[in-house]
Every structure is written in C-alpha cells, then in structure tokens.
Amino acid sequence: MDLLRLALAARVRLVPERATRVDVHTREIVTESGERVPADVAVLDVGGESAAREHAGNAVLAKPALSLARLGAWLDGDSGQARTLVLVGGGAAGTEIALNVSARFPREALRVTLVEPADRLLPEFSASLGRRALQLLRERGVDVRLGAQAETAHARGVTLRGGEDLHADAVVWATGTGPHPLPRASGLPLTHRGLVRVGRDLRVEGSEWLLASGDCAAVAGHEHLARSGVHAVKQGPALLANADLLVRAVERGDDLARVRLAPWRPYPVAPYLVSTGASEALCALGPVGLRGRAFLALKHRADGRWLRRYDPNM
Ligand SMILES: Cc1cc2nc3c(=O)[nH]c(=O)nc-3n(C[C@H](O)[C@H](O)[C@H](O)COP(=O)(O)OP(=O)(O)OC[C@H]3O[C@@H](n4cnc5c(N)ncnc54)[C@H](O)[C@@H]3O)c2cc1C
C-alpha cells in the first residue's frame, strides 16, 4: 500500500522512521534519529517480530511481513542454475510460503526444505490440514523434516539440533510471532509473552492516552488469541472510534481517564485460510479443518476487496 499517498490524502504527517520507544512521562514518541513526536493521544500498532530472531542470522524474516519482500526479489532473480531454499518453521506462515514457492518453481529449479520441530505441519490447526499440506509438499518434491529443530541460520544454510547442516542459498525464518521490542523499551505493562497489556477498549493499562492493537497487544480476557490479521483488522474500527473519542475529549479539555471507550469483541472463531499455491485453499475454523477451491476464491475476494479500499490499483 502507498502509505505516503494515504497520509497526504488524510493530511497526516508521515515520519518515515522506526519509533524506538514511547516516553509515557512526557507523552512523546521517540524515533531512532532522536526526534520526539509529541502526542495527546497515541496508538501503538507495531506488530510483532519473528520469534527467536537472534538465531536467524541473515535469514529472511517472516515478521514483520515487509521483510518477505527480500524473498520475492530473490525468487524473481534468475541465477540460471538450481537453487536451494530452507524454510524454518512449519506453522501457517512457513507452510504457506513452502506451498506457494513449490507450486511456482519445479524441483529442478528450486529445491525446498521445510523444517518443523513438531511431528506434523500446521500444529496449531486440525491434523487433517497438516496431513494435506504434507501430502501436497511431498508430491511436489519438498523435503519436509518433521521433528527437526533448527538451531541457527548462517551464511551457508541452517544448522539443526544434533549438528546436521542443511545447505541453502536462502533461508526463511518463520518461527512464529514474538514480541516487538518497543513496548518493553517503553516500560509499558507486559504479559509474560512480552505483549503490551490493553483493556477490552484497547487502552494500554495505566496510560489513559495510549491505545494499542494487533500483534503487539494482548487484550484483557482474550490473552490467548492467535496473532492473526483477522483479529488485527477487526480491531481497526474499535481503534478508530476510541481514538476519536479521546481526541474529542482532548479538544474539550476533559480528563482522559474519565472518558468511557467502546469495548472490542473478537469473532467467536477466526477463520484462517492457507493458499496451497494451486487451485485450493486450506481453511481452519477453530478445531475444524476444511479445504477446497471455494476457500481460495473466498480468500482472494476478501483480501482483494480489503486492499482495494486503500489502493484502487490493487
Ligand atoms: C506469511 C504470512 C502469512 C499470513 N497470513 C495470514 C492470513 O492468511 N490470515 C491472517 O489473519 N493473518 C495472517 N498472517 C498474520 C498477519 O499478517 C498479522 O497478524 C497482522 O499483519 C498483524 O497486524 P498488525 O497491524 O498488528 O501488524 P503488522 O501488519 O505487522 O504491521 C505493523 C506495522 O508496523 C511497522 N513497524 C514495526 N516496527 C515499527 C517501529 N518501531 N516504528 C514504526 N513502525 C513500525 C511495520 O513496518 C508494519 O508496517 C500472516 C503472516 C505472515 C507472516
């Protein structure tokens, strides 16, 4: 999405920098160049980072998602000879990437290995979906290593626990979503998983002027929800409404601690659709696993409609 175009249209000042922390005492956002952006009301939506990234070396990280652009550029580059790719993590992200690259490239052009410590793929979903993903990947010649734990990624590939080295021209580190460092650096209240604690109204505990949502936040009463775009997107309207209430209260000079905000409610079950790179998608609905062409059409229609709201050229 063209963030600059969206910001200009909304008359928003875009600061193209990483924020390093929130100064809760002075109510400022501090950026990596040292700029301090004052805020009467602020929203934290920095997402998560790849878990165990300290072992990832120079691997392409699945989180933040923008890092995956490096994988796209590498795949698009034509080396003229067979290449090897190792994917670390057989959860939703790693499996979906493996399914899509193996559908796009024949095995002679790209040898793909997928490493997962559990005894099946997609361990967070129903066993039938894991079996289907495994069947498709093996049919396409992907080397799926179940029960194998990657220790570190390095310049020549990946070292597994036990010492085996897997050679790779490129490595993708898709080990799940870990916490973003910004809430901790800001001294915000955290869960044991390092997520910033927010109330059901998405307000950060103890900071009446600060909201947080998406992968970086744990909502009271819903701490165990998966880090998922479905939940992050559903938080958007509540976030907008509550930020608006706070801004209006600032304009009136009201005490923000006394402003009542609307609660956010998650979907009872959040569907998760994994594209296989071919004609079908796998659909996880809580403990239920389904698959078929209709789910792929649904995935493209839902994602496309959402993206076109922000960029008509999508
Ligand atoms: C390969 C893959 C496939 C996925 N597929 C699905 C799916 O099919 N369905 C689904 O529901 N979910 C899916 N997810 C999960 C989904 O992408 C996330 O749950 C969702 O994007 C979380 O939204 P968010 O706004 O919290 O964070 P993000 O979308 O990660 O956005 C965070 C933003 O903050 C920016 N940022 C980070 N740090 C800073 C900083 N210090 N200063 C300023 N800006 C910063 C980042 O650049 C990014 O733009 C997938 C994830 C991956 C990796």
The ligand as a Tripos MOL2 file, in Angstrom:
@<TRIPOS>MOLECULE
LIG
   53    58     1     0     0
SMALL
NO_CHARGES

@<TRIPOS>ATOM
      1 C1          3.4480  -15.1820    5.5870 C.3       1 LIG1
      2 C2          2.3140  -14.7320    6.4880 C.ar      1 LIG1
      3 C3          1.0040  -15.0460    6.1410 C.ar      1 LIG1
      4 C4         -0.0620  -14.6340    6.9320 C.ar      1 LIG1
      5 N1         -1.3240  -14.9500    6.5330 N.ar      1 LIG1
      6 C5         -2.3640  -14.5790    7.2930 C.ar      1 LIG1
      7 C6         -3.6870  -14.9020    6.9000 C.ar      1 LIG1
      8 O1         -3.9280  -15.5260    5.8500 O.2       1 LIG1
      9 N2         -4.7120  -14.5230    7.7100 N.ar      1 LIG1
     10 C7         -4.4890  -13.8210    8.8670 C.ar      1 LIG1
     11 O2         -5.4620  -13.4770    9.5570 O.2       1 LIG1
     12 N3         -3.2430  -13.4880    9.2720 N.ar      1 LIG1
     13 C8         -2.1710  -13.8480    8.5160 C.ar      1 LIG1
     14 N4         -0.9020  -13.5200    8.9230 N.ar      1 LIG1
     15 C9         -0.7420  -12.7570   10.1690 C.3       1 LIG1
     16 C10        -0.9880  -11.2610    9.9340 C.3       1 LIG1
     17 O3         -0.1180  -10.8090    8.8980 O.3       1 LIG1
     18 C11        -0.7240  -10.4380   11.1960 C.3       1 LIG1
     19 O4         -1.4240  -10.9970   12.2830 O.3       1 LIG1
     20 C12        -1.1910   -8.9940   11.0190 C.3       1 LIG1
     21 O5         -0.4640   -8.3910    9.9560 O.3       1 LIG1
     22 C13        -0.9920   -8.1850   12.2930 C.3       1 LIG1
     23 O6         -1.3220   -6.8340   12.0400 O.3       1 LIG1
     24 P1         -0.5990   -5.6720   12.8420 P.3       1 LIG1
     25 O7         -1.1740   -4.4030   12.3440 O.co2     1 LIG1
     26 O8         -0.6490   -5.9300   14.2970 O.co2     1 LIG1
     27 O9          0.9410   -5.7780   12.4620 O.3       1 LIG1
     28 P2          1.6620   -5.6650   11.0490 P.3       1 LIG1
     29 O10         0.7400   -5.9810    9.9340 O.co2     1 LIG1
     30 O11         2.9160   -6.4770   11.2120 O.co2     1 LIG1
     31 O12         2.0020   -4.1120   10.9240 O.3       1 LIG1
     32 C14         2.9450   -3.4980   11.7890 C.3       1 LIG1
     33 C15         3.4960   -2.2750   11.0800 C.3       1 LIG1
     34 O13         4.2970   -1.5290   11.9940 O.3       1 LIG1
     35 C16         5.5280   -1.1790   11.3650 C.3       1 LIG1
     36 N5          6.5440   -1.0680   12.4230 N.ar      1 LIG1
     37 C17         7.1950   -2.0860   13.0750 C.ar      1 LIG1
     38 N6          8.0560   -1.5950   13.9720 N.ar      1 LIG1
     39 C18         7.9460   -0.2550   13.9230 C.ar      1 LIG1
     40 C19         8.5770    0.8000   14.6240 C.ar      1 LIG1
     41 N7          9.4870    0.5710   15.5600 N.pl3     1 LIG1
     42 N8          8.2640    2.0890   14.2850 N.ar      1 LIG1
     43 C20         7.3110    2.3370   13.3320 C.ar      1 LIG1
     44 N9          6.6750    1.3620   12.6450 N.ar      1 LIG1
     45 C21         6.9840    0.0840   12.9310 C.ar      1 LIG1
     46 C22         5.8020   -2.3090   10.3910 C.3       1 LIG1
     47 O14         6.6750   -1.8660    9.3490 O.3       1 LIG1
     48 C23         4.3920   -2.6340    9.8910 C.3       1 LIG1
     49 O15         4.0470   -1.8260    8.7990 O.3       1 LIG1
     50 C24         0.1800  -13.9000    8.1390 C.ar      1 LIG1
     51 C25         1.5000  -13.5710    8.4930 C.ar      1 LIG1
     52 C26         2.5590  -13.9830    7.6860 C.ar      1 LIG1
     53 C27         3.9700  -13.6120    8.1080 C.3       1 LIG1
@<TRIPOS>BOND
     1     1     2 1
     2     2     3 ar
     3     2    52 ar
     4     3     4 ar
     5     4     5 ar
     6     4    50 ar
     7     5     6 ar
     8     6     7 ar
     9     6    13 1
    10     7     8 2
    11     7     9 ar
    12     9    10 ar
    13    10    11 2
    14    10    12 ar
    15    12    13 ar
    16    13    14 ar
    17    14    15 1
    18    14    50 ar
    19    15    16 1
    20    16    17 1
    21    16    18 1
    22    18    19 1
    23    18    20 1
    24    20    21 1
    25    20    22 1
    26    22    23 1
    27    23    24 1
    28    24    25 2
    29    24    26 1
    30    24    27 1
    31    27    28 1
    32    28    29 2
    33    28    30 1
    34    28    31 1
    35    31    32 1
    36    32    33 1
    37    33    34 1
    38    33    48 1
    39    34    35 1
    40    35    36 1
    41    35    46 1
    42    36    37 ar
    43    36    45 ar
    44    37    38 ar
    45    38    39 ar
    46    39    40 ar
    47    39    45 ar
    48    40    41 1
    49    40    42 ar
    50    42    43 ar
    51    43    44 ar
    52    44    45 ar
    53    46    47 1
    54    46    48 1
    55    48    49 1
    56    50    51 ar
    57    51    52 ar
    58    52    53 1
@<TRIPOS>SUBSTRUCTURE
     1 LIG1         1 GROUP 0 **** ****
